[in-house]
Amino acid sequence: MTTLEELTKKIVHFRNERNWKQFHNPKDCAISLQLEASEVLEHFQWKNSQEIKDHIKNNKGEIGEELVDVLYWVLLMSHDLRIDLSDAFDKKMMKNGKKYPVQTAKGKHMKYTKL
């Protein structure tokens, strides 16, 4: 399995080979991240449960490509902003664990402020 660090190196190499860093300020990268996430949403918009199941079955590759586009921008931004995603992930999961303790959140879909 490829690590986040290896994926990030591939992304940075891809970007740098094309001399695109000049266009990659945090604002525009964040916009690109949001646009790509919206393309993931398009796969599910206006579909009922059965249509979603069928769409996933028939379009898994395309959905995967859109998820990769989202990951591309997440990894590139974390690299450029010098954010250690592994460390940030661990800290955020600890924070989420406090906000959503198993004993009060298990099996519930409510926001932590409503538990």
N, C-alpha and C positions, 0 to 999 in steps of 0.2 A: 504494500500500500504506500502511496506517495504521501509525504508529510506536507504540512502547511508551508514549511520553509522551502521545500522543493518546488511546490506549486508557485509560490511567490517568486522564486528565482526565475522560473519559466516566464511568468507574467512580466516581470521587470525587464528581462532580456527581450521579449517580444516588443514591449513598448520602446525600449531604448534603441533597438535596431531600426525602428521607424522614426526616431527623433520626435516622439510624441510627448515627451515629458513637458515640453514647453506649453502644452495645452492642458496639462493635468493639475490644475489648482484644486484645492479642496472643494470649492463650490461646484465646479463643473463635474468633478468626480462624483460628488454626492447626487447631483442631478442625474448623471448617467446611471448610478446605482438605482435610483428611484424609477427611472424609465425602464430599466431591465426588469425590475421587480413587477412593474405593471404588465410587462409582456408575459410574465408567469401567470398573473391574474387573468389575462385574456383567455387562457386555456379553459377556465372554469366559469367565466361569466355567462349568465343566462341559461345555465344547464341545471337540470334536476339531478337527483342522486344517481339514477341509472345512466343518464347521459354522461355524467362525470366518469363513472366506472368505465363506460365504453370508450370515452375519449382518452382516458389514461391508457387503456389497453392498446388503442390504435395509434397513440401519439407520444408514447413514453420517450422516444428519442428526442423529439422536438422539445418536450417539457424539460428533459435533461439539459439540452443546449441552453435553454433560457436560465435554468438554475446555475449553470456554469458561468453565464454572463453576469449574474448577480455575484457569484463567488469571485469572479475576476475583479470586480470593482471593490468588493470588501477587502480582498487581499492587497490590492494595489494601494488603496487608501491607508490601510493599516501599516503598510511598508513606508509610504511617504510621510505619514504622521508619526512614525516610530512608535506604534502601539503594538505591544506584544500580545497577540490575540490569545495565545494559550493562557497567559497570566490574566488577561482581562476576562476570559471565559471562566476561569476558576473563581475569580472574585465575584463575578456576576452570579454564578450558580450558588455561591455561598449566600449572597444577598437574597436571591430568589428563595433559597431554602428557609431563610428567616421570614420572608414575606408570605410564603406558602408552606407552613409546617404540615407534615403529612397528616397529623391528627385532625387538623381543621380543613385542609384542602382536598384530601383524598376523595376522588370521585365527583368533585364539584368543579364547575367551570366559571365560577365567580371571580371577579377581581379581588385582590387581597384586601382592599378597603371594605369589602362587603362580607368577608368571612366572619 
